[in-house]
Amino acid sequence: MSLHNDGHRLVPVVLASQSPRRRELLTLVGIPHDVRPANIDERYLAGEVPREHAERLARGKAAAILAPGAVTIGSDTIVVVDGDVLGKPRDDADAAAMLRRLSGRSHVVITAVAASWNGRMLSEVEEVGVTFRTLSDEDIAAYIATREPMDKAGAYGIQGFGATIVERVDGDYFAVMGLPLNRLARVLESLGLTYQFGPVRIGQRDGTA
């Protein structure tokens, strides 16, 4: 473990996800990290509501990776409309059905983030309202032809071609991408770590170690 230039030790970061969007977001805010995808059972438990499900999976991913000395980050994102969860589409027809359902209306994106360090686990959940413009059948077919919808919950990605079908975002844009960065910084701070526009380190912003 190396030293920060103020004497505070840097903490290695492990992202327990194979999502390229989450990797991009950590890189965007200057957090060096290793990627070690977690392989956990993502099926719903009986009676589990969407918010609880997302938080349980985020915590499960963070707990699944053993990385002594490192802080491990897990996250999970789900799309909810009319109380129903839209996962990744099974095929083109399923993607089209999802996009038709989301067309011209609002839905909720729920993203949970969890961090595990030094024997402690903390997590938070962000809920964001997203509104689509009205999509024609031609729009839907053309978007599916890009293949972007096929590996994404709700059959769209806001950071790609899907940006052109989103009319409004009410909340944290980065949570819709898959990692609520503001909440992540707060979770890290609650664990006794600090993100201060660069690598994660031990100690609070007031200079205590």
N, C-alpha and C positions, 0 to 999 in steps of 0.2 A: 504494500500500500504506500503510495507516494505522498509527499507533503505539498500542500498548497503554499503559495508564496507568503501567506500570512502565518504559516506554521500549523494550520489545521490540516489534518489528514484527509486526503481524497478517498472516496468510497467507490469501489467498482460497482457498476450497474449492470444487471442482467435483465433483459426483456424476455419474458416468458411468452412470446408470441411470434408467429411467423409473418404477421401482417406487415407488408412494406409501408403502409401508411403510418403505423405506429413507429416504425424505425425512422421514417422521414421526420416525424414530429419531434422525436428525441434529438435527432441531429439538428433540426431547425433551431432548437433552443440551447444548443451547445452541450448536450449531455452525452459524453462518450459511453458506449454500451456494447455488450456482447448480446447476441441473439441465441436463445436456447428455447425453442418452442415447447410448450407443455402439452402433453397428450392426456387429456382428461375426458371423462364421460360428460357430455354437454346436454344430455336429456333432461327434461323437466321432471321434478319430483311431484308427487301427488299434492295438489292444493297449493302449489307454489305460484306466486304472482310474478309478473315480469320483472319488477324492480328487485325483488329478492333473488330471482333467478340470475340476473346479470351480476349482482354483487357476489353471490355464491361462486359463480364461475370465475370471476376476477380473482377472488381469494384462493380458489382452488388452483388456478394457474400459478399464482405467486408461490403457493406452498409446495407445488409439485417439483420445483427446481431446487436442488440442493447446491448452494453456492456460498460456502462459509466465507464470512468477511464482506460479502457483497450485499447490496440491496436488490431484491428481486421484485420486478414490477409485472403485475398481471392486469389485464383489462378485458372487458367483454361489452359488446354493443348489440342491441336488439332494436328492431323497428316494430312499433305497436300502432295498430289502427283498429278502432272499434273494439278495443280490448283483446284483439287477436295479435299474436306475434308472427311477424313475417320473417322467416329465416332465409337462407340462401336458396335460390330457385333450383328445382330439380332438373328442369330442362327449359327450352325456349317457351313452351306453352305456359309453364308455371310462372316464368318471368313476366310474360305478357299479362297474365291474370293479375299479378301483383301491381304492375305499373298502371293497369286500367283502374285498379282499386284506389291507388294513390292519386290518380289524375285529378287536377282541379280542386284539391282539398288538402286539409292539414292532417298530420300524423305526429306521433311522438317518437323520438329517438332516445333510448335510455342507454347510457354508457357508465359502467362502473370501473373504478380503478382501485387497485390494491397494491400495497407495498409491504414486503417482509424484510426485516433487518434485525439482527441481534436478538432473535427469539421473539420478536413482536410482530404483529400483523395489524395493519390499519387499512380501512377502505372507505370510499365515499362514492356517491352516485349522482350523476348529472342527468337531468331530463330536459330535452330541447324540443320545441315545436318547429316543425318543418312544413312548409306549404309548397305544393307543386303547382305549376301552371297546367292548364288543360292540355292533354296530349291526344293527338289524333292517332288512329290506328297506324298511319304511316310513320308518325314520330316514334311510336313504340317499336315497330318493326326495325326501323333504322337504328335505334339505340341498341336493341338486342343484337343487331348485326355487328356492332363494335365489340361484342363479347364482354364489355365492362360489367354488365349486370350479373354475370353468371356466378361470381364468387363473392357476392356481397349481400348482406342482410337487406331485405326489402327490394332487392334487384336494382340498386343504384349506388353510385359513388359520387359524393358531392365534390370530391377533389378532381374529378376528371370530366368526361363529357356530361356527366350528370349535373354539373354546375349550371348548365343551360336550361335545365327543366325545373330547377328550384327557384321559386318566386320569392320566398322569404324564409329567414331563419330567426327564430325567437329564442336566443340563448347562445350557448358556447359553440361556435362553429367547429372548433377542434374536437369537441365531444362527438359531433356528427361524423367527423373523420375517423374517430376511434380512440382518442386519448384526450381527456379533459386536462389540459396542461396546468390550468390554474389550480384545480383540485389536487393534482399530483404534487405540486409544490407545497400545498398545505399539508398533505399527508406526510410528505418527507419531513417537513418541519415538526410535525407532531411526534415523529419518531426520533427527534433529536438531531436531524440532519438539516443541511441548508442547501438550497439551490439559490445562487446569487449570480444569475446570468452566465453560467458556465458549469463545470463539473460539480457533482454532488460532493459535499464534504461534511465532516463531523463538526458539530458546534452550531450555536445559534447566531443570529445576526448581530447580537449585542457584544459578540466577541468571546462568550463563554465557551469552554470546550467540553 
